[in-house]
Amino acid sequence: MSTQAERAKQQLMIAMVLERVREPLRAVDLPVPVPGAGQVALAISACGICRTDLHIIDGELSEAALPIVPGHQIVGRVVATGEGVERFAIGDRVGVPWLGWACTECRYCQAGRENLCERARFTGYHVPGGYAEATSADARFCFALPAGYTDAHAAPLLCAGLIGFRALRLAGEAPRVGLYGVGAAAHLIAQVAVYQGRRVFAFTRPGDLVSQDFARSLGAVWAGGSDETPPEELDAAILFAPVGALVPAALRAVARGRRVVCAGIHMSDIPSFPYELLWGERSVASVANLTRADGEEFLRVAPLAGVQTQISTFPLTEANEALAALRAGRFQGAGVLVM
């Protein structure tokens, strides 16, 4: 890489690039993006890291537009606007989520289900993401961010928060909700659930007493291993851990007529299980992406609920170390790259 002065003169930026799956990201100099029509150009200040980034790097999500700059929990400030942009002005702080573009024309988009758009493009997967000093994004799919959160603390709201919130909504009216996997998403949605008057039951890796204590600090009334039976029947269960074997475990834990929601974009295979676990009008659902309406509602609710993000920060050029820490579960809450 060139020096900072040389990069500025040549209008270059540092970006962490995935060139081939199952290989470390590489720090390279790339041209600073120029916004096209309908886009905003952003100077990035923070970008959350996400397990989806690991799925992309590991090749478990196979449609990445390689080489690609990962990252889809981007916080930045507008430095330039393209033709036709009216939502944001230079200097505005905005967030860029996973859903980077949808066609707005297909039957899903027309029905308000743009999260299912078959032509959708995703940030850090199909279009360049936020593991960089700058990016450009479709202004229609960016969010204004609530005051009261620093840039680094706002970043996890943009995926861990948004996807978790959609999962909680799909769980329905569930006074007793189980959260499997106490990571970035669960640590935010547990707080929303408590605010809504629900009782939270948290499930961690067996023996992970640190994460169980963390869950209790967030308001969980019970915390135990994923191999344990909760003290009460659940009205819903949300699986944030991408472990298919947890589906039958969660079905055993929920009451008749209740739902198990799989919140990840990728999950290991679900093992066979006896039909009696599903019988009694239990159901299993998945969460796919997000809609802009989800985002607007969650970003309104989060400050009302007093949602606080617990973060561990890493410099941009230590993205590989940050991802390794996420993979190994070496921090509680969310990891964030800061520029």
C-alpha positions in Angstrom: 0.0 0.0 0.0 1.1 3.6 -0.6 1.4 6.2 2.1 -1.5 8.2 3.4 -0.3 11.3 1.6 0.2 9.4 -1.7 -3.3 7.9 -1.4 -4.9 11.3 -0.9 -3.1 12.8 -3.8 -4.1 9.9 -6.1 -7.7 9.7 -4.6 -7.1 6.1 -3.3 -8.4 4.4 -0.2 -7.5 1.3 1.8 -9.9 -1.6 1.4 -9.8 -5.1 2.8 -10.6 -7.3 -0.2 -11.7 -11.0 -0.5 -10.1 -12.2 -3.6 -10.7 -16.0 -3.2 -12.8 -17.8 -0.8 -11.2 -19.5 2.2 -8.3 -17.1 2.0 -7.5 -14.1 4.3 -8.7 -10.6 3.2 -5.9 -8.5 1.6 -5.3 -4.8 2.2 -5.1 -3.0 -1.1 -5.4 0.5 -2.5 -8.6 1.1 -4.5 -10.0 4.3 -6.2 -12.3 6.3 -4.0 -15.8 5.6 -5.2 -17.7 8.3 -7.2 -21.4 8.2 -6.8 -23.6 7.3 -9.7 -27.2 8.4 -10.3 -29.2 7.8 -7.2 -26.2 7.0 -5.0 -24.4 8.7 -2.1 -20.6 8.5 -1.6 -19.6 7.9 2.0 -16.5 8.4 4.1 -16.8 5.3 6.4 -16.2 5.6 10.1 -17.3 2.2 11.3 -18.5 -1.2 9.9 -19.8 -4.0 11.9 -18.5 -7.6 11.3 -21.1 -10.3 11.0 -21.2 -14.1 10.8 -22.6 -13.6 7.3 -19.2 -12.2 6.4 -17.7 -15.5 7.5 -20.2 -17.5 5.4 -19.1 -15.5 2.4 -15.4 -15.9 3.1 -15.8 -19.6 3.8 -17.7 -20.1 0.5 -20.9 -21.2 2.2 -22.6 -18.4 0.3 -21.5 -19.1 -3.2 -22.6 -16.1 -5.3 -20.2 -13.4 -4.1 -19.0 -11.1 -6.8 -15.3 -11.7 -6.3 -13.1 -9.9 -5.7 -15.4 -8.1 -3.2 -15.0 -5.7 -0.2 -17.1 -7.4 2.5 -19.1 -5.6 5.2 -22.8 -4.6 5.4 -23.2 -2.7 8.7 -21.7 0.6 7.5 -21.8 3.9 9.2 -20.5 6.9 7.3 -21.0 10.5 6.3 -22.1 11.7 2.9 -19.3 13.3 1.0 -20.9 13.5 -2.4 -24.3 12.8 -4.0 -25.3 11.5 -7.4 -27.9 12.8 -9.7 -31.4 12.7 -8.4 -30.5 12.2 -4.7 -32.8 14.2 -2.4 -33.0 12.1 0.8 -29.5 13.0 2.0 -27.2 16.0 2.0 -23.4 16.3 2.3 -22.4 15.8 5.9 -25.4 13.6 6.8 -24.7 10.5 8.9 -26.2 7.4 7.3 -26.2 3.6 7.6 -25.9 1.1 4.9 -27.5 -2.4 5.5 -27.3 -5.8 3.9 -30.1 -5.1 1.3 -28.3 -2.8 -1.1 -30.8 -2.8 -3.9 -34.1 -4.3 -5.0 -35.9 -4.0 -8.3 -39.1 -2.5 -6.8 -41.0 -4.0 -9.8 -41.3 -7.8 -9.2 -44.3 -9.4 -7.4 -42.4 -9.5 -4.1 -41.4 -5.9 -4.2 -44.9 -4.8 -5.3 -46.3 -6.7 -2.3 -44.0 -5.0 0.2 -41.8 -8.0 0.5 -38.6 -6.6 -1.1 -36.6 -8.8 1.1 -37.6 -11.7 -1.2 -36.8 -9.8 -4.5 -35.2 -12.4 -6.8 -32.9 -9.7 -8.3 -31.8 -8.2 -5.0 -28.2 -7.2 -4.6 -26.6 -7.3 -1.2 -23.9 -5.1 0.3 -20.5 -6.7 0.7 -21.7 -9.7 -1.4 -22.8 -8.4 -4.8 -21.8 -4.7 -4.4 -18.7 -3.3 -2.5 -19.2 -3.2 1.3 -17.8 -1.4 4.3 -14.4 -3.0 5.0 -12.9 0.2 3.5 -12.4 3.9 4.0 -15.1 4.8 1.6 -18.0 3.4 -0.4 -21.0 4.4 -2.5 -24.5 3.1 -2.0 -28.0 3.4 -3.3 -29.5 6.3 -1.3 -33.0 4.7 -1.4 -31.7 1.8 0.7 -29.7 3.8 3.3 -31.0 4.8 6.7 -30.8 7.9 8.8 -29.4 6.8 12.1 -30.8 7.7 15.6 -28.9 10.2 17.7 -27.4 8.9 20.9 -25.3 6.2 19.3 -21.7 6.7 18.4 -20.7 5.6 14.9 -19.2 2.4 16.3 -22.1 1.6 18.5 -24.6 2.3 15.7 -23.0 -0.1 13.3 -24.4 -3.4 14.8 -27.9 -2.0 14.6 -27.7 -2.3 10.8 -27.8 -6.1 10.6 -27.6 -7.7 14.0 -30.4 -5.4 15.1 -32.4 -5.3 11.9 -32.4 -9.1 11.2 -33.0 -9.8 14.9 -35.9 -7.4 14.9 -37.5 -9.1 11.9 -37.0 -12.5 13.5 -38.7 -11.3 16.7 -41.7 -10.0 14.7 -42.0 -13.3 12.9 -42.0 -15.0 16.3 -45.4 -13.4 16.8 -47.1 -12.6 20.1 -44.8 -14.7 22.3 -44.6 -13.8 26.0 -41.9 -16.4 26.6 -39.2 -16.3 23.9 -36.1 -18.5 23.6 -33.0 -17.1 22.0 -30.5 -19.8 20.8 -27.0 -18.2 20.4 -26.2 -15.1 22.5 -24.1 -13.1 20.0 -24.5 -9.8 18.2 -28.1 -10.2 17.3 -29.4 -11.8 20.4 -27.7 -9.2 22.7 -29.7 -6.5 21.0 -33.0 -8.3 20.5 -33.1 -9.5 24.1 -33.2 -5.9 25.1 -36.1 -5.2 22.7 -38.0 -8.2 23.9 -37.6 -7.2 27.6 -38.8 -3.7 26.6 -41.9 -5.3 25.0 -42.7 -7.1 28.3 -41.6 -10.6 27.1 -39.6 -13.0 29.2 -36.4 -14.1 27.6 -34.8 -17.6 27.9 -31.2 -17.7 26.5 -29.4 -20.8 25.2 -25.7 -20.9 24.7 -23.1 -23.5 23.9 -23.1 -26.1 26.7 -21.0 -24.9 29.6 -20.5 -21.4 28.3 -21.1 -19.7 31.7 -19.7 -16.4 30.6 -22.3 -16.0 27.8 -25.0 -17.2 30.2 -24.1 -14.5 32.7 -24.0 -12.0 29.8 -27.6 -13.0 28.8 -28.8 -12.5 32.3 -27.3 -9.0 32.4 -29.4 -8.2 29.3 -32.6 -9.2 31.2 -32.9 -12.9 30.5 -34.9 -14.7 33.2 -33.1 -17.9 32.5 -29.9 -18.9 30.7 -28.5 -22.4 30.1 -26.9 -24.6 27.6 -28.6 -25.5 24.3 -28.7 -29.1 25.5 -30.9 -28.1 28.5 -34.6 -28.0 28.8 -35.9 -24.6 29.9 -38.0 -24.4 33.1 -41.1 -23.4 31.2 -42.6 -24.1 27.7 -41.6 -21.4 25.2 -44.1 -19.5 23.1 -41.4 -19.0 20.4 -37.8 -19.8 19.7 -35.3 -17.8 17.6 -32.2 -19.5 16.3 -29.3 -17.1 15.8 -26.7 -19.9 16.0 -26.3 -21.4 12.5 -26.6 -25.0 13.8 -29.3 -27.2 12.2 -29.3 -29.6 15.1 -30.9 -26.9 17.2 -34.1 -27.0 15.2 -35.4 -30.2 16.8 -34.1 -29.1 20.2 -36.1 -25.8 19.8 -39.2 -27.7 18.6 -39.1 -29.8 21.8 -38.9 -26.5 23.9 -41.9 -24.7 22.3 -45.5 -25.2 23.1 -48.2 -26.5 20.7 -49.2 -24.0 18.0 -45.9 -22.1 18.4 -43.0 -21.2 16.0 -39.3 -21.8 15.7 -37.7 -19.0 13.7 -34.3 -19.6 12.0 -32.7 -16.2 11.7 -29.5 -16.9 9.8 -28.8 -16.7 6.1 -26.9 -20.0 6.3 -27.3 -23.0 8.5 -25.8 -26.5 8.8 -28.2 -29.3 7.7 -31.2 -30.0 9.9 -31.1 -33.6 11.0 -34.2 -35.8 10.7 -36.5 -35.7 13.7 -39.7 -37.5 14.6 -42.9 -35.9 13.3 -44.3 -35.7 16.8 -42.0 -32.7 17.4 -43.7 -30.8 14.6 -47.2 -32.1 15.3 -49.5 -30.0 17.4 -49.4 -27.1 14.8 -45.8 -26.2 15.6 -44.0 -24.5 12.7 -40.5 -23.7 11.5 -39.9 -20.5 9.6 -36.8 -18.7 8.2 -35.9 -15.0 8.0 -34.7 -13.7 4.7 -32.9 -10.4 4.6 -34.9 -7.3 5.6 -37.2 -4.6 4.2 -36.7 -0.9 4.5 -39.9 -0.8 6.6 -38.2 -3.2 9.1 -35.2 -0.9 9.3 -37.2 2.3 9.8 -39.3 0.7 12.6 -36.3 -0.9 14.4 -34.3 2.3 14.3 -37.3 4.1 15.9 -37.8 1.4 18.5 -34.1 0.9 19.5 -33.6 4.2 21.3 -37.1 4.0 22.9 -36.2 0.6 24.3 -32.9 1.9 25.5 -31.0 -0.6 23.4 -27.3 -0.5 24.1 -24.7 -2.2 21.9 -21.7 -3.9 23.5 -18.9 -3.8 21.1 -15.2 -4.8 20.6 -13.4 -2.5 18.1 -10.6 -3.3 15.7 -8.7 -1.2 13.2 -9.7 -1.6 9.6 -6.4 -3.3 8.7 -7.0 -5.9 11.4 -10.2 -7.2 9.8 -8.7 -10.8 9.5 -8.0 -10.8 13.3 -11.5 -9.4 14.0 -13.1 -12.2 11.9 -11.0 -14.8 13.7 -12.1 -13.4 17.0 -15.7 -13.6 15.9 -15.3 -17.2 14.7 -13.7 -18.2 18.0 -16.3 -16.4 20.1 -13.6 -14.3 21.8 -15.9 -11.3 22.6 -19.4 -10.7 23.8 -21.8 -8.6 21.8 -20.6 -7.3 18.4 -17.3 -6.6 16.7 -16.8 -3.4 14.8 -14.1 -2.2 12.4 -13.2 1.5 12.9 -11.5 3.7 10.3 
